[in-house]
Amino acid sequence: MLCAPGMMIQERVALAQRLEEAELELQGAMRGLDGSPAARMRLADARTEYCAAETQALRVLGAHQALEMVEQLGAAP
C-alpha cells in the first residue's frame, strides 16, 4: 500500500504513476536497444529516471513499503 503518515491520496497516486511510467520506459528502452547511440542514450535516460523515482519512493514510503510496492508491480499482469 502506498501510504506514509500524512500522505494524501493525490501524492500516493502521483508517486505510483511516476514509478509505473519510469518502469515502462525502462522496459521499452531495453527492448529497443540496438546498439545505436540514440538507443543507448534512451536507456541511460530511462535508468536515470527509474533511479530517481525509486529514490523518491524509498524516501517517501520507507524501504519496507517501497519493496512491497515494487513486488506488487512485478506481480501485476
N, C-alpha and C positions, 0 to 999 in steps of 0.2 A: 504494500500500500504506500502510495506517495503521500506521506504526511510527516510533518515535523511540527513541533509546538509553535502555534501562532501562524502557521502557513495557511493561506487562503486557497480555496479551490482553484481559482484562476492561476495562481502561482504553480500549483501542482500540475495543472493541465499544460501550462507553458513549458515546464521542465520536462514533462513526459514527451511532449511534441518535439522539443529540441533534441532529446535523445533518440527518438524514433527517426527523425529526419537525418541526423548525423549517421546513424546506423545504416539507413537505406542508401545514403550517398556513399558511404564507405564500401558497402557491398557492390554497388554499381561501379565504383571506381576499380575495384578488384576484378570484376567481370570484364571490364573494358580495357584492362591492362594489356597493351600490345607492344610495349617497349618504346613507344614514341615519347618524345619529350612532353607533349601535351597530356598524354595518359599518365605519365609519371608525376607531373605537376598536379593533376586532378587527384591522384592517390595521396600525394603529400598534403594537399589542402584538406582532403576528407579526413585523413588521420589527425591533422591538427584540430579540426572542428570536433571530431569524436572525442579526442582527449580533453578538450575544453568543456564539452558537455558532460563528460564523465566526472571531471574535476568539480564542476558545479554541483552535480548530483551528490557526490561524496561530501562536499562542504555543507550543502543544504540538508540533506537527508541523514547523513551519517553513514558510515561504511556498511553497517548491517542492513539497513533498509535499502541502500543502493544495490547491494548484492542481490537481495531478494527481487528487486525490480528488474535487474539485468537477467536473472534466471527466468522470470516470468516472460520477459520479452523473447528470450531464447526459446521458450516453450510454445510461444504463440505460432499459429499456423501461417 
